[in-house]
Structures are given as structure tokens and as C-alpha cells.
């Protein structure tokens, strides 16, 4: 069974940085799309950033210029560099991968204090 394992979440002050990692294992199909979603308390899950197998990226307007998504395709790993964090970035961040099926990680908490 495919597994996506996130790491790198934590508590940081506003203006600080964090780097999230998501490592995929037991993946035997081509992954064409990987992304980071986030869900704040009481809100719907939303896309933060995505990257295709070709390297094209897409960002939510709220994170443009502050977050950078990158991918190591050989390792089925995706990263999210988050700079200039704001309290409104506080959420559980979920890794997502799309191939022949859709896969989700268990989530990692990011808390930004003001």
C-alpha cells in the first residue's frame, strides 16, 4: 500500500520559516502530480501548492511569493519551503500525490504564533 509520510511541521513565530517534506514509499506507478493542501480549524481543506511531473507549479494566492514547492521525482519526495509565515498559515498540512489513484499523507501541524 502506498504511504506518504510528512515531516517538518511545528511551532514558529510570525515571520519565521519551516520546510515540510513528504516521502512516498511503496509507489509502483508513475506519480504525475504532487501537492500540499492545508486545513485550518473550522475551514475546508484547500490547495496551498502543487507541482507536476514536468515541474510546473501552482500556488494559492495567499502563499505566492512566500512558499516554494519542489520535488525529487526519483525519491517520490515533495518539499514545501515556507517563508515569512503568518498566523493565518496555521493549519494541518497534508501531502497529496496523484497517479493511478489519489494518495494522502496523515498530515503535519504547522502553528504560527503572532
C-alpha positions as CSV (number, residue, x, y, z in Angstrom):
1,X,0.0,0.0,0.0
2,X,1.3,3.5,-0.9
3,X,2.4,5.6,2.0
4,X,3.0,9.3,2.2
5,X,4.8,10.5,5.3
6,X,5.1,14.1,6.1
7,X,7.6,15.8,8.4
8,X,8.9,19.2,9.3
9,X,5.8,20.8,10.9
10,X,6.0,22.6,14.2
11,X,5.6,25.9,16.1
12,X,7.2,29.1,14.7
13,X,6.8,32.8,15.3
14,X,5.3,35.0,12.6
15,X,8.0,35.9,10.0
16,X,9.8,32.6,10.5
17,X,10.3,29.7,8.2
18,X,9.6,26.0,8.0
19,X,10.3,23.3,5.5
20,X,7.9,20.4,5.1
21,X,8.9,17.1,3.5
22,X,6.7,14.3,2.2
23,X,8.3,11.0,1.3
24,X,6.4,8.4,-0.7
25,X,7.0,4.7,-0.4
26,X,5.7,1.6,-2.0
27,X,4.8,3.6,-5.0
28,X,4.8,1.4,-8.1
29,X,3.1,3.7,-10.5
30,X,4.1,7.0,-12.0
31,X,3.1,10.0,-9.9
32,X,2.1,12.8,-12.2
33,X,1.2,15.4,-9.6
34,X,2.1,16.1,-6.0
35,X,0.7,18.8,-3.8
36,X,0.4,20.3,-0.4
37,X,-3.1,21.0,1.0
38,X,-3.9,22.6,4.3
39,X,-6.9,22.7,6.6
40,X,-7.3,25.3,9.3
41,X,-9.7,24.7,12.2
42,X,-13.3,25.1,11.1
43,X,-12.3,25.5,7.5
44,X,-12.3,23.4,4.4
45,X,-9.1,21.8,3.1
46,X,-7.5,24.0,0.5
47,X,-4.7,23.7,-2.0
48,X,-1.6,25.5,-1.0
49,X,0.9,24.5,-3.7
50,X,1.2,21.8,-6.4
51,X,3.8,20.6,-8.8
52,X,3.5,18.3,-11.8
53,X,6.0,15.7,-13.0
54,X,7.1,18.2,-15.6
55,X,8.0,20.8,-12.9
56,X,5.1,23.2,-13.5
57,X,3.9,24.7,-10.2
58,X,0.8,26.3,-8.9
59,X,0.2,28.3,-5.7
60,X,-2.7,29.6,-3.8
61,X,-2.8,33.4,-4.0
62,X,-2.4,33.6,-0.2
63,X,1.0,31.9,-0.3
64,X,2.5,33.2,-3.6
65,X,5.9,34.8,-3.1
66,X,6.3,33.1,0.4
67,X,6.0,29.4,-0.3
68,X,8.1,27.3,-2.7
69,X,7.2,23.7,-3.7
70,X,9.9,21.4,-5.1
71,X,10.1,17.7,-5.9
72,X,12.7,15.0,-6.1
73,X,10.9,12.6,-8.6
74,X,13.5,9.8,-8.2
75,X,12.7,9.7,-4.5
76,X,9.0,10.4,-4.8
77,X,9.5,13.2,-2.3
78,X,8.0,16.7,-2.4
79,X,9.0,19.7,-0.3
80,X,7.4,22.9,0.8
81,X,9.6,25.7,1.8
82,X,7.5,28.2,3.8
83,X,9.0,31.7,4.5
84,X,7.6,34.8,6.1
85,X,5.0,32.7,7.9
86,X,1.8,34.4,9.1
87,X,-0.6,33.3,11.9
88,X,-3.2,32.6,9.1
89,X,-0.9,29.9,7.8
90,X,-1.7,27.9,10.9
91,X,-3.2,24.6,9.7
92,X,-2.7,20.9,9.3
93,X,-0.7,20.4,6.1
94,X,-1.4,17.3,4.0
95,X,0.7,15.8,1.3
96,X,-1.1,14.6,-1.8
97,X,0.0,12.5,-4.7
98,X,-1.9,11.6,-7.9
99,X,-1.0,8.7,-10.1
100,X,-3.3,5.8,-11.0
101,X,-5.0,6.7,-7.7
102,X,-5.1,9.6,-5.2
103,X,-2.9,9.3,-2.1
104,X,-2.9,11.3,1.1
105,X,-0.5,11.6,4.0
106,X,-1.6,11.8,7.6
107,X,-0.9,15.5,8.0
108,X,1.6,17.6,9.9
109,X,0.6,20.5,12.2
110,X,2.0,24.0,11.4
111,X,1.4,26.6,14.1
112,X,2.4,30.2,13.6
113,X,2.3,32.5,16.6
114,X,1.8,36.2,16.4
